[in-house]
Amino acid sequence: MAKLSHKKKRQLMTGLRWGVGVAVVGGLIYGMVTVAQNVGEKEKDYDAFAESIADQKRGPRTQIGDVPVEARYVEALALVDEKKLDEARLILREIAPPRAEGVEPVGHVPAHLWLGLDLVRPAVVTDRSMLVRQSPILSTFRSNDLAAMAPELVQRARDHFRAADTLEPKQATGALWMAEIALARGRTGEAALVLMEAATRPQSPQAGVMIPLVHVARMLPEDGPVYQEWWHSFAIQGNETLQKPGDLDVRLDYAATALMLRKYDNCAVILQKMRTDFYDTRRYPGVHQAWDGMMMALEYSKALDAMGVGDDLEPDVKAAARHLCAALRYLPTEGTLVEVMGQFATENPEVRPAVTEAFAESVEAEGVSDAVFASVQRFLGEWAQDRGELEDAMKFFEEAADADPHNAVMLLSLARNARARGESEMAYELADQSVRLAKDPEVLLGEAYDLRGRLAFELEKWDVVIGDLEKALDRSVVPKELHSMLAAAYAKVGDEALSKRHSAMAE
């Protein structure tokens, strides 16, 4: 198996985050993932002022003199709408002083966050936190522009973010933005320390900062002091959690963190203790589903390691297949895992017997959906067709199409099989249905156009050939072949100029 492309690695790592997310059954760690995705999504730009105002109306009002803060927000919003930003900033600065003794912080936090971001506005790429989204490509700040700013300006922004967290330590949103600035300045250790402080606040739920903290920790050298300090603290907290009864979601929180750091032994210990402590399904009805989800994610993560994802190691195909099959046994009805396994076995024929056996168990599981059954049958059909067993392949494809009749992938597979059996008319009809259904993803639509265009060429439907193959050209891995077919089709309809053009491109 060749080393994985960067694109494939990104797809599989996305799959890992999906794998951890499967353990949200019953909402047990869904809050952790959801909050982590949404922290920093609000009150960062002009449009979000309306949300801030709505929040003010639902909560207690902070007075500035005789005027409620919400009224000043309304005034600032109106000025923003009129593009009078300087005047709006004056009002926002007025309502963002340090909190007075005994005064509720409602209204101040959004102002501090907005003011901090506004101070470094020239360096801002997006008002959405890329750290929260774990983006490996896009940073929230442009490093060069941030470096060019006066240090005191950046420090003032940090002061506002820190003030926001002082007023509302439960949110830790200011810490996220301070960490973003540190990352943009190349200070990964500083970013980790900021998030570590936020994660250990008594008032701060770990959900908002744990995933970003893990993301930053993975950037640090494991033998470095900051990583060691954090992992030591995390390990102590995890050990304390294991020594006393605790909430199930706390156990899952630690297990998910250990998993994302590839500390598989730690993850397994926590999960085993979790299952022991929460064995009573009547008291904890969701524990077994959550445990199965995390065990599936653990095996899936090991499979990624065996594939060489994230490393420059040579992939161990058999080990990867072994872990994928183990993952499917924990959640046999999980469609995304079936797709990952099917694609992996398609690319690595030597593991198909093991995957086929795992698939056979999956389709017999209680609660398996028609879509999962159809996916399994499609892969079995494709592998039978590769072996030249066309009749057996057709039966698999027909079962797949019967189970999921509106799925373009199933119809496309059936069309290919009909073509291989020499039934061009039937293949064309199936490919035509596939084109009509294949609206997303774009790649599938390209494959459907490609197949229908080729079948139209065999049936001398020249207008369809031209329409389909022109659309398929940009997505084709054999464009010269398509250019040759287009040249012939244009010649048939009397367009010599385009025929010559495609002939030249086919050479």
C-alpha positions as CSV (number, residue, x, y, z in Angstrom):
1,M,0.0,0.0,0.0
2,A,1.4,3.3,-1.0
3,K,1.9,6.1,1.6
4,L,-1.3,8.0,2.1
5,S,-1.7,11.4,0.5
6,H,-2.2,14.5,2.7
7,K,-5.9,14.7,1.5
8,K,-6.5,11.1,2.5
9,K,-4.9,11.6,5.9
10,R,-7.1,14.6,6.5
11,Q,-10.2,12.6,5.6
12,L,-9.2,9.8,7.9
13,M,-8.4,12.2,10.8
14,T,-11.8,13.7,10.3
15,G,-13.0,10.1,10.7
16,L,-11.2,9.9,14.0
17,R,-13.0,12.9,15.3
18,W,-16.2,11.3,14.1
19,G,-15.2,8.1,15.8
20,V,-14.8,9.8,19.2
21,G,-18.1,11.6,18.5
22,V,-20.0,8.3,18.1
23,A,-19.7,7.9,21.9
24,V,-22.2,10.7,22.4
25,V,-25.0,8.2,22.5
26,G,-27.5,9.4,25.0
27,G,-25.9,12.8,25.0
28,L,-23.1,11.6,27.4
29,I,-20.3,13.6,25.8
30,Y,-22.2,15.4,23.2
31,G,-22.1,18.5,25.3
32,M,-18.3,18.4,25.3
33,V,-18.1,18.2,21.5
34,T,-20.9,20.7,20.8
35,V,-19.7,23.3,23.3
36,A,-16.1,23.0,21.9
37,Q,-17.4,23.6,18.4
38,N,-19.5,26.6,19.4
39,V,-17.3,28.4,22.0
40,G,-16.1,31.5,20.3
41,E,-18.8,31.4,17.6
42,K,-20.9,34.2,19.2
43,E,-20.4,37.9,19.9
44,K,-17.3,38.2,17.9
45,D,-18.5,40.4,15.0
46,Y,-21.0,43.1,14.3
47,D,-23.9,40.8,13.3
48,A,-23.7,39.1,16.7
49,F,-24.7,42.3,18.6
50,A,-28.3,41.5,18.0
51,E,-27.8,38.2,19.8
52,S,-26.1,40.0,22.7
53,I,-29.0,42.4,23.0
54,A,-31.5,39.6,23.0
55,D,-29.5,37.9,25.8
56,Q,-29.5,41.2,27.8
57,K,-33.3,41.3,27.7
58,R,-33.5,37.9,29.3
59,G,-31.1,38.6,32.1
60,P,-30.5,41.2,34.8
61,R,-29.7,44.7,33.7
62,T,-26.5,46.5,34.6
63,Q,-26.9,50.2,35.0
64,I,-24.5,52.8,33.8
65,G,-25.8,55.9,35.5
66,D,-29.5,55.9,34.7
67,V,-29.2,54.0,31.4
68,P,-29.3,50.2,31.2
69,V,-26.4,48.5,29.4
70,E,-28.9,46.9,26.9
71,A,-30.0,50.4,25.8
72,R,-26.4,51.4,25.1
73,Y,-26.0,48.2,23.1
74,V,-29.0,49.1,21.0
75,E,-27.5,52.5,20.4
76,A,-24.1,50.9,19.5
77,L,-25.8,48.5,17.1
78,A,-27.6,51.3,15.4
79,L,-24.3,53.1,14.8
80,V,-22.7,50.0,13.4
81,D,-25.6,49.6,11.0
82,E,-24.9,53.2,9.9
83,K,-21.2,52.4,9.5
84,K,-20.3,54.9,12.3
85,L,-17.8,52.5,13.8
86,D,-15.8,55.0,15.8
87,E,-18.9,56.2,17.6
88,A,-20.0,52.6,18.2
89,R,-16.6,51.9,19.7
90,L,-16.8,54.8,22.1
91,I,-20.1,53.4,23.5
92,L,-18.7,49.9,23.8
93,R,-15.7,51.2,25.7
94,E,-18.0,53.0,28.0
95,I,-19.9,49.9,28.9
96,A,-16.8,47.7,29.3
97,P,-15.1,49.1,32.4
98,P,-14.0,46.8,35.2
99,R,-16.9,45.4,37.1
100,A,-17.9,47.4,40.2
101,E,-18.4,45.7,43.5
102,G,-21.7,43.9,43.6
103,V,-22.6,44.7,40.0
104,E,-23.6,41.8,37.7
105,P,-21.4,41.4,34.7
106,V,-24.2,41.1,32.2
107,G,-23.3,43.1,29.1
108,H,-19.6,43.6,30.0
109,V,-18.4,40.2,28.6
110,P,-19.5,40.7,25.0
111,A,-18.0,44.2,25.1
112,H,-14.6,43.0,26.3
113,L,-14.5,40.2,23.7
114,W,-15.5,42.6,20.9
115,L,-13.0,45.3,22.0
116,G,-10.2,42.8,22.3
117,L,-10.8,41.5,18.8
118,D,-11.3,45.1,17.5
119,L,-7.8,46.1,18.7
120,V,-6.1,43.5,16.6
121,R,-8.6,43.8,13.7
122,P,-6.0,44.3,11.0
123,A,-4.5,40.9,11.7
124,V,-7.9,39.1,11.9
125,V,-8.6,36.5,9.2
126,T,-11.9,35.4,10.6
127,D,-14.0,36.1,13.6
128,R,-14.6,32.4,14.0
129,S,-12.2,30.5,16.2
130,M,-10.0,28.2,14.2
131,L,-8.6,26.7,17.3
132,V,-12.0,25.5,18.4
133,R,-12.6,24.0,14.9
134,Q,-9.1,22.3,15.0
135,S,-8.3,23.7,11.6
136,P,-4.8,22.6,10.4
137,I,-4.9,25.1,7.6
138,L,-6.5,28.4,8.6
139,S,-5.4,30.5,11.6
140,T,-7.6,33.1,13.1
141,F,-4.8,35.7,12.9
142,R,-2.3,36.5,10.2
143,S,1.1,36.0,12.0
144,N,2.9,38.7,10.0
145,D,0.3,41.4,10.6
146,L,0.2,40.5,14.3
147,A,4.0,40.7,14.6
148,A,3.9,44.1,12.9
149,M,1.5,45.5,15.5
150,A,2.7,47.5,18.5
151,P,3.2,45.2,21.4
152,E,1.2,47.4,23.7
153,L,-1.8,47.1,21.3
154,V,-1.6,43.3,21.4
155,Q,-1.3,43.4,25.2
156,R,-4.4,45.6,25.5
157,A,-6.3,43.0,23.5
158,R,-5.1,40.3,25.8
159,D,-6.2,42.4,28.8
160,H,-9.7,42.6,27.4
161,F,-9.8,38.9,26.8
162,R,-8.6,38.3,30.3
163,A,-11.1,40.7,31.7
164,A,-13.9,38.8,29.9
165,D,-12.8,35.6,31.6
166,T,-12.6,37.3,35.0
167,L,-16.2,38.4,34.6
168,E,-17.4,35.0,33.3
169,P,-14.9,32.3,34.2
170,K,-17.4,29.5,33.2
171,Q,-17.1,30.4,29.5
172,A,-13.3,30.6,29.1
173,T,-13.8,32.3,25.8
174,G,-11.2,34.9,26.5
175,A,-8.7,32.2,27.1
176,L,-9.4,30.7,23.7
177,W,-8.6,34.0,22.0
178,M,-5.5,34.5,24.1
179,A,-4.3,31.1,23.0
180,E,-5.1,32.0,19.4
181,I,-2.8,35.1,19.6
182,A,-0.1,33.0,21.2
183,L,-0.3,30.4,18.4
184,A,-0.2,33.1,15.7
185,R,3.0,34.4,17.4
186,G,4.6,31.0,17.3
187,R,4.3,30.5,21.1
188,T,2.7,27.1,21.3
189,G,3.8,26.5,24.9
190,E,2.2,29.8,26.0
191,A,-1.0,28.8,24.3
192,A,-1.0,25.5,26.1
193,L,-0.4,27.2,29.5
194,V,-3.3,29.6,28.9
195,L,-5.7,26.8,28.2
196,M,-4.3,24.7,31.0
197,E,-5.2,27.5,33.4
198,A,-8.7,27.7,32.0
199,A,-9.2,23.9,32.1
200,T,-8.3,23.8,35.8
201,R,-10.5,26.7,37.0
202,P,-13.1,25.5,39.6
203,Q,-15.8,27.4,37.8
204,S,-14.8,26.4,34.3
205,P,-16.3,23.4,32.7
206,Q,-13.6,21.4,30.8
207,A,-15.9,21.0,27.8
208,G,-15.1,24.4,26.4
209,V,-11.4,24.1,26.4
210,M,-10.5,20.5,26.6
211,I,-10.6,19.7,22.9
212,P,-8.7,22.9,21.9
213,L,-6.2,22.1,24.7
214,V,-5.6,18.6,23.3
215,H,-5.2,20.1,19.8
216,V,-2.5,22.5,21.1
217,A,-0.8,19.8,23.2
218,R,-0.4,17.6,20.1
219,M,1.8,20.4,18.7
220,L,4.2,20.2,21.6
221,P,7.2,17.8,21.9
222,E,6.1,15.1,24.2
223,D,9.5,15.2,26.1
224,G,9.2,19.0,26.5
225,P,8.4,20.6,30.0
226,V,5.0,22.1,29.0
227,Y,3.6,18.9,27.6
228,Q,5.0,16.9,30.6
229,E,3.5,19.3,33.0
230,W,0.1,19.1,31.4
231,W,0.1,15.3,31.0
232,H,1.2,14.9,34.6
233,S,-1.6,17.1,35.8
234,F,-4.1,15.3,33.5
235,A,-2.9,11.9,34.7
236,I,-3.3,12.9,38.3
237,Q,-6.8,14.2,37.7
238,G,-7.6,11.0,35.8
239,N,-6.3,8.9,38.6
240,E,-8.3,10.8,41.2
241,T,-11.4,10.4,39.0
242,L,-10.8,6.6,38.9
243,Q,-10.5,6.4,42.7
244,K,-13.9,7.8,43.5
245,P,-17.4,7.7,42.1
246,G,-18.0,10.4,39.5
247,D,-20.1,11.4,36.7
248,L,-20.1,9.2,33.6
249,D,-19.5,12.2,31.3
250,V,-16.3,13.0,33.3
251,R,-15.0,9.5,32.7
252,L,-15.8,9.8,29.0
253,D,-14.1,13.3,28.9
254,Y,-10.8,11.8,30.2
255,A,-11.1,8.7,28.0
256,A,-11.7,10.9,24.9
257,T,-8.8,13.1,25.7
258,A,-6.4,10.2,26.3
259,L,-7.6,8.7,23.0
260,M,-7.0,11.9,21.0
261,L,-3.5,12.0,22.5
262,R,-3.0,8.4,21.4
263,K,-2.5,7.3,25.0
264,Y,-4.3,4.1,24.4
265,D,-3.4,2.3,27.6
266,N,-4.7,5.2,29.7
267,C,-7.8,5.3,27.6
268,A,-8.4,1.6,28.0
269,V,-7.9,1.7,31.8
270,I,-10.4,4.5,32.2
271,L,-13.0,2.8,30.0
272,Q,-12.6,-0.5,31.9
273,K,-13.1,1.3,35.2
274,M,-16.0,3.2,33.8
275,R,-17.7,0.0,32.7
276,T,-17.1,-1.6,36.2
277,D,-18.5,1.4,38.1
278,F,-21.5,2.0,35.9
279,Y,-22.5,-1.6,35.1
280,D,-26.1,-1.1,36.3
281,T,-28.0,-0.5,33.1
282,R,-31.2,0.3,35.0
283,R,-29.5,3.2,36.7
284,Y,-27.2,4.2,33.8
285,P,-29.2,3.1,30.7
286,G,-26.7,4.8,28.2
287,V,-23.5,3.5,29.6
288,H,-23.1,0.4,27.4
289,Q,-23.8,2.3,24.2
290,A,-21.3,5.0,25.3
291,W,-18.7,2.4,26.2
292,D,-19.2,0.6,22.9
293,G,-18.8,3.9,21.1
294,M,-15.5,4.8,22.8
295,M,-14.1,1.2,22.3
296,M,-15.0,1.5,18.6
297,A,-13.2,4.9,18.5
298,L,-10.2,3.4,20.3
299,E,-9.9,0.6,17.8
300,Y,-10.4,3.0,14.9
301,S,-7.6,5.2,16.2
302,K,-5.3,2.2,16.4
303,A,-6.2,1.4,12.8
304,L,-5.2,4.9,11.7
305,D,-1.9,4.5,13.4
306,A,-1.4,1.2,11.6
307,M,-2.2,3.0,8.3
308,G,0.6,5.5,9.0
309,V,-1.8,8.4,9.3
310,G,-0.1,11.3,11.0
311,D,3.4,9.6,10.8
312,D,5.9,8.8,8.1
313,L,5.8,5.1,9.0
314,E,5.1,2.4,6.5
315,P,1.5,1.2,6.9
316,D,0.7,-2.2,8.4
317,V,-2.3,-3.2,6.3
318,K,-3.2,-6.4,8.2
319,A,-3.0,-4.7,11.6
320,A,-5.2,-1.8,10.3
321,A,-7.8,-4.3,9.0
322,R,-7.7,-6.2,12.3
323,H,-8.4,-3.0,14.3
324,L,-11.1,-1.9,11.8
325,C,-12.9,-5.2,12.2
326,A,-12.7,-5.0,16.0
327,A,-14.1,-1.5,15.8
328,L,-17.1,-2.7,13.7
329,R,-17.8,-5.4,16.3
330,Y,-18.4,-2.8,18.9
331,L,-20.8,-0.8,16.7
332,P,-21.9,-3.1,13.9
333,T,-24.6,-0.8,12.7
334,E,-22.3,2.3,12.1
335,G,-22.6,3.3,8.5
336,T,-19.6,5.6,8.3
337,L,-17.3,2.8,9.7
338,V,-18.7,0.4,7.1
339,E,-17.8,2.9,4.3
340,V,-14.2,3.4,5.7
341,M,-13.7,-0.4,5.9
342,G,-15.1,-1.0,2.4
343,Q,-12.9,1.6,0.8
344,F,-9.8,0.3,2.7
345,A,-10.5,-3.3,1.6
346,T,-11.2,-2.1,-2.0
347,E,-7.7,-0.5,-2.0
348,N,-6.1,-3.6,-0.3
349,P,-7.6,-6.8,-1.7
350,E,-5.5,-9.0,0.7
351,V,-7.7,-8.0,3.7
352,R,-11.1,-8.5,1.9
353,P,-11.7,-12.0,3.5
354,A,-11.4,-10.6,7.0
355,V,-13.5,-7.5,6.2
356,T,-16.1,-9.7,4.5
357,E,-16.4,-11.8,7.7
358,A,-16.9,-8.7,9.7
359,F,-19.5,-7.4,7.3
360,A,-21.4,-10.7,7.6
361,E,-21.7,-10.2,11.3
362,S,-22.7,-6.5,10.8
363,V,-25.7,-7.2,8.6
364,E,-27.0,-9.7,11.1
365,A,-26.9,-7.2,14.0
366,E,-30.1,-5.9,15.5
367,G,-31.1,-2.5,14.2
368,V,-28.9,-2.5,11.1
369,S,-30.3,0.1,8.7
370,D,-31.2,-0.4,5.0
371,A,-28.4,2.0,4.1
372,V,-25.8,0.0,6.0
373,F,-27.0,-3.2,4.5
374,A,-26.9,-1.6,1.0
375,S,-23.3,-0.4,1.5
376,V,-22.2,-3.9,2.6
377,Q,-23.9,-5.5,-0.4
378,R,-22.4,-2.9,-2.8
379,F,-18.8,-3.6,-1.6
380,L,-19.3,-7.4,-1.8
381,G,-20.6,-6.9,-5.3
382,E,-17.6,-4.8,-6.3
383,W,-15.2,-7.4,-5.0
384,A,-17.1,-10.2,-6.7
385,Q,-16.9,-8.3,-10.0
386,D,-13.2,-7.8,-9.5
387,R,-12.9,-11.6,-9.3
388,G,-14.9,-11.9,-12.6
389,E,-18.0,-13.3,-10.9
390,L,-20.4,-11.1,-12.7
391,E,-23.6,-13.0,-11.9
392,D,-22.9,-13.1,-8.2
393,A,-21.9,-9.4,-8.3
394,M,-25.2,-8.6,-10.0
395,K,-27.1,-10.3,-7.1
396,F,-25.2,-8.2,-4.6
397,F,-25.9,-5.0,-6.5
398,E,-29.6,-5.8,-6.9
399,E,-29.9,-6.4,-3.1
400,A,-28.1,-3.1,-2.5
401,A,-30.4,-1.2,-4.9
402,D,-33.5,-2.8,-3.4
403,A,-32.5,-1.8,0.1
404,D,-31.6,1.8,-0.9
405,P,-33.3,2.5,-4.2
406,H,-32.7,6.2,-4.2
407,N,-28.9,5.9,-3.7
408,A,-27.0,6.9,-6.8
409,V,-23.9,4.9,-5.7
410,M,-25.9,1.7,-5.7
411,L,-27.4,2.4,-9.2
412,L,-24.0,3.3,-10.6
413,S,-22.6,0.0,-9.4
414,L,-25.5,-1.9,-10.9
415,A,-24.9,0.0,-14.2
416,R,-21.2,-1.0,-14.3
417,N,-22.2,-4.6,-13.7
418,A,-24.7,-4.5,-16.5
419,R,-22.2,-3.0,-18.9
420,A,-19.6,-5.7,-17.9
421,R,-22.3,-8.3,-18.8
422,G,-22.7,-6.7,-22.2
423,E,-26.2,-5.2,-21.5
424,S,-25.5,-1.7,-22.7
425,E,-29.1,-0.6,-22.9
426,M,-29.9,-1.6,-19.3
427,A,-26.6,-0.1,-18.2
428,Y,-27.5,3.2,-19.9
429,E,-30.9,3.3,-18.1
430,L,-29.3,2.7,-14.7
431,A,-26.6,5.2,-15.3
432,D,-29.2,7.7,-16.4
433,Q,-31.1,7.2,-13.1
434,S,-27.8,7.6,-11.2
435,V,-27.1,10.9,-12.9
436,R,-30.5,12.2,-11.9
437,L,-29.9,11.2,-8.3
438,A,-26.2,12.0,-8.0
439,K,-26.4,15.7,-6.8
440,D,-23.9,15.3,-4.0
441,P,-21.0,14.7,-3.7
442,E,-19.6,16.3,-6.9
443,V,-17.1,13.4,-7.5
444,L,-19.9,10.9,-7.7
445,L,-21.8,13.1,-10.2
446,G,-18.6,13.2,-12.3
447,E,-18.4,9.3,-12.2
448,A,-22.1,9.1,-13.2
449,Y,-21.6,11.5,-16.2
450,D,-18.5,9.6,-17.2
451,L,-20.3,6.2,-17.3
452,R,-23.4,7.5,-19.0
453,G,-21.3,9.3,-21.6
454,R,-19.3,6.2,-22.4
455,L,-22.5,4.1,-22.7
456,A,-24.1,6.8,-24.9
457,F,-21.0,6.5,-27.1
458,E,-21.6,2.8,-27.4
459,L,-25.2,3.4,-28.3
460,E,-24.3,6.4,-30.6
461,K,-26.3,8.9,-28.6
462,W,-23.9,11.7,-29.7
463,D,-25.6,14.7,-28.0
464,V,-25.6,12.8,-24.7
465,V,-21.9,11.9,-25.3
466,I,-20.9,15.5,-25.8
467,G,-23.0,16.8,-22.8
468,D,-21.8,14.2,-20.3
469,L,-18.2,13.8,-21.3
470,E,-17.6,17.6,-21.4
471,K,-18.8,17.6,-17.7
472,A,-16.8,14.6,-16.8
473,L,-13.5,15.9,-18.3
474,D,-12.4,18.0,-15.3
475,R,-12.9,15.0,-12.9
476,S,-11.5,12.3,-15.1
477,V,-8.2,10.4,-14.4
478,V,-8.1,9.5,-18.1
479,P,-8.9,12.8,-19.9
480,K,-7.1,11.8,-23.1
481,E,-9.5,8.9,-23.6
482,L,-12.5,11.2,-23.1
483,H,-11.0,13.8,-25.5
484,S,-10.7,11.0,-28.1
485,M,-14.4,10.0,-27.7
486,L,-15.5,13.7,-27.8
487,A,-13.5,14.2,-31.0
488,A,-15.4,11.3,-32.6
489,A,-18.8,12.6,-31.2
490,Y,-18.2,16.2,-32.5
491,A,-17.3,14.7,-35.9
492,K,-20.6,12.8,-36.0
493,V,-22.6,16.0,-35.4
494,G,-20.6,17.9,-38.0
495,D,-18.6,20.2,-35.7
496,E,-15.1,19.8,-37.3
497,A,-13.5,22.6,-35.3
498,L,-14.3,21.1,-31.9
499,S,-13.5,17.6,-33.3
500,K,-10.0,18.8,-34.3
501,R,-9.5,20.5,-31.0
502,H,-10.3,17.4,-28.9
503,S,-8.2,15.2,-31.3
504,A,-5.2,17.4,-30.6
505,M,-5.8,17.2,-26.8
506,A,-6.1,13.4,-27.1
507,E,-2.6,13.0,-28.4
